[in-house]
Amino acid sequence: MPTFTLSNQSDSITSNNLPKRVATSSGVSFDIYDSEYIRPIAHLYDHRAKSERWLILNEDGRSWTEVDPDQLWFWTKEWQAGEQEADEERQQGLTQRFKNVDDLLSFLDE
């Protein structure tokens, strides 16, 4: 059975805050980032296979979903606040839909 070691060291530039780092005896380590994201993000690295994966904790708090590392910005608290604001504006009827680009351009020209 693998053993786990907690460390506060990080070589990642993903966050200004140090992540929680766990290393296993099987050659896999992972960092948990929880300060700037809406839910914890895990960066798993397999040292033997030299492969990595990024995961976000699901809303159920028990399972994880893999995310593209180039899309991590979407899960920041700041970006999600903007998503929430846009959802509220849509619910209040403050947005407008257009059937095509020409209708949009005509609206912008008004």
Biotite code that builds the C-alpha atoms (Angstrom):
import biotite.structure as struc

atoms = struc.array([
    struc.Atom([0.000, 0.000, 0.000], chain_id="A", res_id=1, res_name="MET", atom_name="CA", element="C"),
    struc.Atom([1.428, 3.451, -0.877], chain_id="A", res_id=2, res_name="PRO", atom_name="CA", element="C"),
    struc.Atom([2.443, 5.798, 1.884], chain_id="A", res_id=3, res_name="THR", atom_name="CA", element="C"),
    struc.Atom([1.689, 9.512, 1.778], chain_id="A", res_id=4, res_name="PHE", atom_name="CA", element="C"),
    struc.Atom([3.967, 12.387, 2.750], chain_id="A", res_id=5, res_name="THR", atom_name="CA", element="C"),
    struc.Atom([2.694, 15.953, 3.176], chain_id="A", res_id=6, res_name="LEU", atom_name="CA", element="C"),
    struc.Atom([5.052, 18.729, 2.115], chain_id="A", res_id=7, res_name="SER", atom_name="CA", element="C"),
    struc.Atom([4.716, 22.510, 1.860], chain_id="A", res_id=8, res_name="ASN", atom_name="CA", element="C"),
    struc.Atom([7.224, 22.844, -0.959], chain_id="A", res_id=9, res_name="GLN", atom_name="CA", element="C"),
    struc.Atom([6.040, 23.638, -4.458], chain_id="A", res_id=10, res_name="SER", atom_name="CA", element="C"),
    struc.Atom([7.672, 24.170, -7.819], chain_id="A", res_id=11, res_name="ASP", atom_name="CA", element="C"),
    struc.Atom([4.383, 25.133, -9.450], chain_id="A", res_id=12, res_name="SER", atom_name="CA", element="C"),
    struc.Atom([3.647, 28.624, -10.732], chain_id="A", res_id=13, res_name="ILE", atom_name="CA", element="C"),
    struc.Atom([-0.112, 28.049, -10.858], chain_id="A", res_id=14, res_name="THR", atom_name="CA", element="C"),
    struc.Atom([-0.785, 29.873, -7.600], chain_id="A", res_id=15, res_name="SER", atom_name="CA", element="C"),
    struc.Atom([0.914, 32.556, -5.533], chain_id="A", res_id=16, res_name="ASN", atom_name="CA", element="C"),
    struc.Atom([-0.154, 30.600, -2.452], chain_id="A", res_id=17, res_name="ASN", atom_name="CA", element="C"),
    struc.Atom([1.695, 27.405, -1.656], chain_id="A", res_id=18, res_name="LEU", atom_name="CA", element="C"),
    struc.Atom([-0.425, 24.330, -2.359], chain_id="A", res_id=19, res_name="PRO", atom_name="CA", element="C"),
    struc.Atom([-0.783, 21.328, -0.123], chain_id="A", res_id=20, res_name="LYS", atom_name="CA", element="C"),
    struc.Atom([1.590, 18.722, -1.588], chain_id="A", res_id=21, res_name="ARG", atom_name="CA", element="C"),
    struc.Atom([1.263, 14.989, -1.086], chain_id="A", res_id=22, res_name="VAL", atom_name="CA", element="C"),
    struc.Atom([3.756, 12.434, -2.382], chain_id="A", res_id=23, res_name="ALA", atom_name="CA", element="C"),
    struc.Atom([3.207, 8.687, -2.457], chain_id="A", res_id=24, res_name="THR", atom_name="CA", element="C"),
    struc.Atom([5.665, 5.833, -2.312], chain_id="A", res_id=25, res_name="SER", atom_name="CA", element="C"),
    struc.Atom([4.373, 4.728, -5.732], chain_id="A", res_id=26, res_name="SER", atom_name="CA", element="C"),
    struc.Atom([5.961, 7.721, -7.489], chain_id="A", res_id=27, res_name="GLY", atom_name="CA", element="C"),
    struc.Atom([2.834, 9.861, -7.776], chain_id="A", res_id=28, res_name="VAL", atom_name="CA", element="C"),
    struc.Atom([2.582, 13.280, -6.160], chain_id="A", res_id=29, res_name="SER", atom_name="CA", element="C"),
    struc.Atom([-0.227, 15.773, -6.150], chain_id="A", res_id=30, res_name="PHE", atom_name="CA", element="C"),
    struc.Atom([-0.736, 19.373, -5.178], chain_id="A", res_id=31, res_name="ASP", atom_name="CA", element="C"),
    struc.Atom([-4.082, 20.675, -3.939], chain_id="A", res_id=32, res_name="ILE", atom_name="CA", element="C"),
    struc.Atom([-4.882, 24.320, -4.738], chain_id="A", res_id=33, res_name="TYR", atom_name="CA", element="C"),
    struc.Atom([-7.856, 25.701, -2.855], chain_id="A", res_id=34, res_name="ASP", atom_name="CA", element="C"),
    struc.Atom([-7.328, 29.421, -2.397], chain_id="A", res_id=35, res_name="SER", atom_name="CA", element="C"),
    struc.Atom([-8.106, 30.992, -5.764], chain_id="A", res_id=36, res_name="GLU", atom_name="CA", element="C"),
    struc.Atom([-10.513, 28.416, -7.183], chain_id="A", res_id=37, res_name="TYR", atom_name="CA", element="C"),
    struc.Atom([-14.201, 27.876, -6.428], chain_id="A", res_id=38, res_name="ILE", atom_name="CA", element="C"),
    struc.Atom([-13.468, 24.277, -5.449], chain_id="A", res_id=39, res_name="ARG", atom_name="CA", element="C"),
    struc.Atom([-10.172, 22.505, -4.813], chain_id="A", res_id=40, res_name="PRO", atom_name="CA", element="C"),
    struc.Atom([-8.016, 21.767, -7.866], chain_id="A", res_id=41, res_name="ILE", atom_name="CA", element="C"),
    struc.Atom([-5.607, 18.833, -7.835], chain_id="A", res_id=42, res_name="ALA", atom_name="CA", element="C"),
    struc.Atom([-2.478, 18.584, -9.973], chain_id="A", res_id=43, res_name="HIS", atom_name="CA", element="C"),
    struc.Atom([-1.391, 14.932, -10.165], chain_id="A", res_id=44, res_name="LEU", atom_name="CA", element="C"),
    struc.Atom([2.058, 14.039, -11.437], chain_id="A", res_id=45, res_name="TYR", atom_name="CA", element="C"),
    struc.Atom([3.291, 10.511, -12.103], chain_id="A", res_id=46, res_name="ASP", atom_name="CA", element="C"),
    struc.Atom([7.084, 10.768, -11.820], chain_id="A", res_id=47, res_name="HIS", atom_name="CA", element="C"),
    struc.Atom([7.690, 7.335, -13.371], chain_id="A", res_id=48, res_name="ARG", atom_name="CA", element="C"),
    struc.Atom([5.494, 7.871, -16.439], chain_id="A", res_id=49, res_name="ALA", atom_name="CA", element="C"),
    struc.Atom([6.246, 11.619, -16.540], chain_id="A", res_id=50, res_name="LYS", atom_name="CA", element="C"),
    struc.Atom([2.566, 12.368, -17.025], chain_id="A", res_id=51, res_name="SER", atom_name="CA", element="C"),
    struc.Atom([0.250, 14.816, -15.316], chain_id="A", res_id=52, res_name="GLU", atom_name="CA", element="C"),
    struc.Atom([-3.474, 15.438, -14.875], chain_id="A", res_id=53, res_name="ARG", atom_name="CA", element="C"),
    struc.Atom([-5.505, 18.332, -13.488], chain_id="A", res_id=54, res_name="TRP", atom_name="CA", element="C"),
    struc.Atom([-8.755, 17.630, -11.621], chain_id="A", res_id=55, res_name="LEU", atom_name="CA", element="C"),
    struc.Atom([-11.461, 19.719, -9.952], chain_id="A", res_id=56, res_name="ILE", atom_name="CA", element="C"),
    struc.Atom([-13.498, 18.516, -7.007], chain_id="A", res_id=57, res_name="LEU", atom_name="CA", element="C"),
    struc.Atom([-17.128, 18.087, -8.027], chain_id="A", res_id=58, res_name="ASN", atom_name="CA", element="C"),
    struc.Atom([-19.954, 19.827, -6.183], chain_id="A", res_id=59, res_name="GLU", atom_name="CA", element="C"),
    struc.Atom([-20.739, 16.588, -4.342], chain_id="A", res_id=60, res_name="ASP", atom_name="CA", element="C"),
    struc.Atom([-17.395, 16.997, -2.550], chain_id="A", res_id=61, res_name="GLY", atom_name="CA", element="C"),
    struc.Atom([-16.449, 13.362, -3.137], chain_id="A", res_id=62, res_name="ARG", atom_name="CA", element="C"),
    struc.Atom([-15.605, 12.876, -6.802], chain_id="A", res_id=63, res_name="SER", atom_name="CA", element="C"),
    struc.Atom([-13.249, 14.610, -9.235], chain_id="A", res_id=64, res_name="TRP", atom_name="CA", element="C"),
    struc.Atom([-13.479, 15.631, -12.906], chain_id="A", res_id=65, res_name="THR", atom_name="CA", element="C"),
    struc.Atom([-10.460, 16.050, -15.154], chain_id="A", res_id=66, res_name="GLU", atom_name="CA", element="C"),
    struc.Atom([-9.984, 19.557, -16.587], chain_id="A", res_id=67, res_name="VAL", atom_name="CA", element="C"),
    struc.Atom([-7.784, 20.906, -19.353], chain_id="A", res_id=68, res_name="ASP", atom_name="CA", element="C"),
    struc.Atom([-4.924, 22.828, -17.701], chain_id="A", res_id=69, res_name="PRO", atom_name="CA", element="C"),
    struc.Atom([-5.354, 25.581, -20.314], chain_id="A", res_id=70, res_name="ASP", atom_name="CA", element="C"),
    struc.Atom([-8.898, 26.102, -18.990], chain_id="A", res_id=71, res_name="GLN", atom_name="CA", element="C"),
    struc.Atom([-8.091, 26.435, -15.269], chain_id="A", res_id=72, res_name="LEU", atom_name="CA", element="C"),
    struc.Atom([-8.844, 30.179, -15.436], chain_id="A", res_id=73, res_name="TRP", atom_name="CA", element="C"),
    struc.Atom([-12.526, 29.269, -15.864], chain_id="A", res_id=74, res_name="PHE", atom_name="CA", element="C"),
    struc.Atom([-12.602, 27.797, -12.348], chain_id="A", res_id=75, res_name="TRP", atom_name="CA", element="C"),
    struc.Atom([-11.113, 30.797, -10.537], chain_id="A", res_id=76, res_name="THR", atom_name="CA", element="C"),
    struc.Atom([-13.323, 32.587, -8.032], chain_id="A", res_id=77, res_name="LYS", atom_name="CA", element="C"),
    struc.Atom([-13.000, 35.802, -10.043], chain_id="A", res_id=78, res_name="GLU", atom_name="CA", element="C"),
    struc.Atom([-14.147, 34.242, -13.336], chain_id="A", res_id=79, res_name="TRP", atom_name="CA", element="C"),
    struc.Atom([-16.994, 32.335, -11.694], chain_id="A", res_id=80, res_name="GLN", atom_name="CA", element="C"),
    struc.Atom([-18.230, 35.577, -10.089], chain_id="A", res_id=81, res_name="ALA", atom_name="CA", element="C"),
    struc.Atom([-18.510, 37.008, -13.604], chain_id="A", res_id=82, res_name="GLY", atom_name="CA", element="C"),
    struc.Atom([-20.363, 33.881, -14.769], chain_id="A", res_id=83, res_name="GLU", atom_name="CA", element="C"),
    struc.Atom([-22.796, 34.289, -11.864], chain_id="A", res_id=84, res_name="GLN", atom_name="CA", element="C"),
    struc.Atom([-23.338, 37.946, -12.759], chain_id="A", res_id=85, res_name="GLU", atom_name="CA", element="C"),
    struc.Atom([-24.059, 37.037, -16.391], chain_id="A", res_id=86, res_name="ALA", atom_name="CA", element="C"),
    struc.Atom([-26.539, 34.341, -15.289], chain_id="A", res_id=87, res_name="ASP", atom_name="CA", element="C"),
    struc.Atom([-28.357, 36.860, -13.094], chain_id="A", res_id=88, res_name="GLU", atom_name="CA", element="C"),
    struc.Atom([-28.513, 39.395, -15.941], chain_id="A", res_id=89, res_name="GLU", atom_name="CA", element="C"),
    struc.Atom([-30.013, 36.733, -18.228], chain_id="A", res_id=90, res_name="ARG", atom_name="CA", element="C"),
    struc.Atom([-32.602, 35.822, -15.575], chain_id="A", res_id=91, res_name="GLN", atom_name="CA", element="C"),
    struc.Atom([-33.548, 39.494, -15.187], chain_id="A", res_id=92, res_name="GLN", atom_name="CA", element="C"),
    struc.Atom([-34.030, 39.870, -18.937], chain_id="A", res_id=93, res_name="GLY", atom_name="CA", element="C"),
    struc.Atom([-31.108, 42.279, -19.325], chain_id="A", res_id=94, res_name="LEU", atom_name="CA", element="C"),
    struc.Atom([-29.616, 40.415, -22.278], chain_id="A", res_id=95, res_name="THR", atom_name="CA", element="C"),
    struc.Atom([-30.737, 40.124, -25.862], chain_id="A", res_id=96, res_name="GLN", atom_name="CA", element="C"),
    struc.Atom([-30.546, 37.298, -28.411], chain_id="A", res_id=97, res_name="ARG", atom_name="CA", element="C"),
    struc.Atom([-30.153, 37.781, -32.141], chain_id="A", res_id=98, res_name="PHE", atom_name="CA", element="C"),
    struc.Atom([-31.168, 35.419, -34.936], chain_id="A", res_id=99, res_name="LYS", atom_name="CA", element="C"),
    struc.Atom([-28.075, 36.189, -36.963], chain_id="A", res_id=100, res_name="ASN", atom_name="CA", element="C"),
    struc.Atom([-25.009, 38.406, -37.190], chain_id="A", res_id=101, res_name="VAL", atom_name="CA", element="C"),
    struc.Atom([-26.753, 40.977, -39.384], chain_id="A", res_id=102, res_name="ASP", atom_name="CA", element="C"),
    struc.Atom([-29.410, 41.559, -36.702], chain_id="A", res_id=103, res_name="ASP", atom_name="CA", element="C"),
    struc.Atom([-26.658, 41.997, -34.112], chain_id="A", res_id=104, res_name="LEU", atom_name="CA", element="C"),
    struc.Atom([-24.790, 44.502, -36.288], chain_id="A", res_id=105, res_name="LEU", atom_name="CA", element="C"),
    struc.Atom([-28.006, 46.450, -36.945], chain_id="A", res_id=106, res_name="SER", atom_name="CA", element="C"),
    struc.Atom([-28.635, 46.638, -33.210], chain_id="A", res_id=107, res_name="PHE", atom_name="CA", element="C"),
    struc.Atom([-25.093, 47.901, -32.597], chain_id="A", res_id=108, res_name="LEU", atom_name="CA", element="C"),
    struc.Atom([-25.500, 50.575, -35.282], chain_id="A", res_id=109, res_name="ASP", atom_name="CA", element="C"),
    struc.Atom([-28.627, 52.021, -33.599], chain_id="A", res_id=110, res_name="GLU", atom_name="CA", element="C"),
])
